[in-house]
């Protein structure tokens, strides 16, 4: 069992805005988890919790690398949800710490790159599911706690999230080759544009 947490002491909004923001944060976590097929036990908004957390999504955990990637993306989806709806990336230190731990499970030697790719994947999941996140957040804000079945009923079918990147040497070679092709295309286009300008330039 794992729990995505959010530190309410880091919020500066009024109590009303704090609750709304927390609901969106947890809804983004939950939607991203469902995009990767992670079973959710429940999601809740916490009030007066002694640990200081303002919300949580409790879900099942697995040992596979694909799960570690999904957990990295889903954990970063909370802050990315805040960025999408509130124009600033909130979240808490424990979100980023949990994401970093999961990224190291995906590939210990390239965890920084995994974090960057997971952040981009989380942004895509949030962008593609804004309506579902908003709908879930509205109900969670009102009810305070929802079961996994209730969450599934609210958000319906969610498209799959971006797959775990290929971090093998072959995968690196493929990415490097793609970068070289893009660079060659760019340089070729720049050369042609320069040649055209020279040909069309008025004589002195």
For each residue, the residues with C-beta under 8 A, 3 or more apart:
1: 41 58 59 60 61
2: 58 59 60 61 71 98
3: 56 57 58 59
4: 26 29 56 57 59 74 75 78 95 98
5: 51 53 55 56 92 94 95
6: 22 25 26 53 54 55 56 78 91 92 95
7: 10 52 53 54 92 93 94
8: 11 18 22 46 49 52 53 54
9: 52
10: 7 90 92
11: 8 18 21 22 54 90
12:
13: 16 17 18 21
14: 17 18
15: 18 19
16: 13 19 20
17: 13 14 20 21
18: 8 11 13 14 15 21 22 54
19: 15 16 22 23 45 141
20: 16 17 23 24 137 141
21: 11 13 17 18 24 25 82 86 90
22: 6 8 11 18 19 25 26 45 54 55
23: 19 20 26 27 45 55 137 138 140 141
24: 20 21 27 28 81 82 85 86 133 134 137
25: 6 21 22 28 29 55 78 79 81 82 90 91
26: 4 6 22 23 29 30 43 44 45 55 56 57 78 137 140
27: 23 24 30 31 43 81 133 134 136 137 140
28: 24 25 31 32 77 78 80 81 82 84 126 133
29: 4 25 26 32 33 43 57 74 75 77 78 81
30: 26 27 33 34 40 43 57 136 151 155
31: 27 28 34 35 77 125 126 129 132 133 136 155 158
32: 28 29 35 36 73 74 77 122 125 126 161
33: 29 30 36 38 40 57 59 70 74
34: 30 31 37 38 40 151 152 155 158
35: 31 32 74 125 129 158 159 160 161
36: 32 33 67 70 73 74 160 161
37: 34 70
38: 33 34 59 60 67 70 71 74
39: 59 60 148
40: 30 33 34 43 57 58 59 148 151 152
41: 1 58 59 60 147 148
42: 57 58 145 146 147 148
43: 26 27 29 30 40 55 56 57 58 140 145 146 151
44: 26 55 56 140 144 145 146
45: 19 22 23 26 54 55 140 141 144 145
46: 8 49 53 54 55 56
47: 144
48:
49: 8 46 52 53 54
50:
51: 5
52: 7 8 9 49
53: 5 6 7 8 46 49 56 92
54: 6 7 8 11 18 22 45 46 49
55: 5 6 22 23 25 26 43 44 45 46
56: 3 4 5 6 26 43 44 46 53
57: 3 4 26 29 30 33 40 42 43
58: 1 2 3 40 41 42 43
59: 1 2 3 4 33 38 39 40 41 148
60: 1 2 38 39 41
61: 1 2 67 71
62: 67
63: 67
64: 67 68
65: 68 69 105 106 164
66: 69 70 163 164
67: 36 38 61 62 63 64 70 71
68: 64 65 71 72 102 103 105 106
69: 65 66 72 73 102 106 114 118 163 164 165
70: 33 36 37 38 66 67 73 74 161 164
71: 2 38 61 67 68 74 75 98 99 102
72: 68 69 75 76 99 102 103 106 114 115 118
73: 32 36 69 70 76 77 118 121 122 125 161 162
74: 4 29 32 33 35 36 38 70 71 77 122
75: 4 29 71 72 78 95 98 99 102
76: 72 73 79 80 95 96 99 115 118 119 122
77: 28 29 31 32 73 74 80 81 122 125 126
78: 4 6 25 26 28 29 75 81 82 91 95
79: 25 76 82 83 89 90 91 95 96 122
80: 28 76 77 83 84 89 119 122 123 125 126
81: 24 25 27 28 29 77 78 84 85 126 133
82: 21 24 25 28 78 79 85 86 88 89 90 91
83: 79 80 86 87 88 89 90 123
84: 28 80 81 123 126 127 130
85: 24 81 82 133 134
86: 21 24 82 83 90
87: 83
88: 82 83
89: 79 80 82 83
90: 10 11 21 25 79 82 83 86
91: 6 25 78 79 82 95 96
92: 5 6 7 10 53 95 96
93: 7 96 97
94: 5 7 97 98
95: 4 5 6 75 76 78 79 91 92 98 99
96: 76 79 91 92 93 99 100
97: 93 94 100 101
98: 2 4 71 75 94 95 101 102
99: 71 72 75 76 95 96 102 103 115 118
100: 96 97 103 104 111 115
101: 97 98 104 105
102: 68 69 71 72 75 98 99 105 106
103: 68 72 99 100 106 107 111 112 114 115 118
104: 100 101 107 108 111 114
105: 65 68 101 102 108
106: 65 68 69 72 102 103 111 114 164 167
107: 103 104 110 111 113 114 167
108: 104 105 111
109:
110: 107 113 114 167
111: 100 103 104 106 107 108 114 115
112: 103 115 116
113: 107 110 116 117 167
114: 69 72 103 104 106 107 110 111 117 118 165 167
115: 72 76 99 100 103 111 112 118 119
116: 112 113 119 120
117: 113 114 120 121 165
118: 69 72 73 76 99 103 114 115 121 122
119: 76 80 115 116 122 123
120: 116 117 123 124 162
121: 73 117 118 124 125 161 162
122: 32 73 74 76 77 79 80 118 119 125 126
123: 80 83 84 119 120 126 127
124: 120 121 127 128 161 162
125: 31 32 35 73 77 80 121 122 128 129 161 162
126: 28 31 32 77 80 81 84 122 123 129 130 133
127: 84 123 124 130
128: 124 125 159
129: 31 35 125 126 132 133 155 158 159
130: 84 126 127 133 134
131: 134 135
132: 31 129 135 136 154 155 156 158
133: 24 27 28 31 81 85 126 129 130 136 137
134: 24 27 85 130 131 137 138
135: 131 132 138 139 154 155
136: 27 30 31 132 133 139 140 146 151 154 155
137: 20 23 24 26 27 133 134 140 141
138: 23 134 135 141 142
139: 135 136 142 143 146 150 154
140: 23 26 27 43 44 45 136 137 143 144 145 146
141: 19 20 23 45 137 138
142: 138 139
143: 139 140 146
144: 44 45 47 140
145: 42 43 44 45 140
146: 42 43 44 136 139 140 143 150 151 154
147: 41 42 150 151
148: 39 40 41 42 59 151 152
149: 152 153
150: 139 146 147 153 154
151: 30 34 40 43 136 146 147 148 154 155
152: 34 40 148 149 155 156
153: 149 150 156
154: 132 135 136 139 146 150 151
155: 30 31 34 129 132 135 136 151 152 158
156: 132 152 153
157:
158: 31 34 35 129 132 155
159: 35 128 129
160: 35 36 163
161: 32 35 36 70 73 121 124 125
162: 73 120 121 124 125
163: 66 69 160
164: 65 66 69 70 106
165: 69 114 117 171
166: 170 171 174
167: 106 107 110 113 114 171 172
168: 171 172
169: 172 173
170: 166 173 174
171: 165 166 167 168 174 175
172: 167 168 169 175 176
173: 169 170 176 177
174: 166 170 171 177 178
175: 171 172 178 179
176: 172 173 179 180
177: 173 174 180 181
178: 174 175 181 182
179: 175 176 182 183
180: 176 177 183 184
181: 177 178 184 185
182: 178 179 185 186
183: 179 180 186 187
184: 180 181 187 188
185: 181 182 188 189
186: 182 183 189 190
187: 183 184 190 191
188: 184 185 191 192
189: 185 186 192 193
190: 186 187 193 194
191: 187 188 194 195
192: 188 189 195 196
193: 189 190 196 197
194: 190 191 197 198
195: 191 192 198 199
196: 192 193 199 200
197: 193 194 200 201
198: 194 195 201
199: 195 196
200: 196 197
201: 197 198
202:
203:
204:
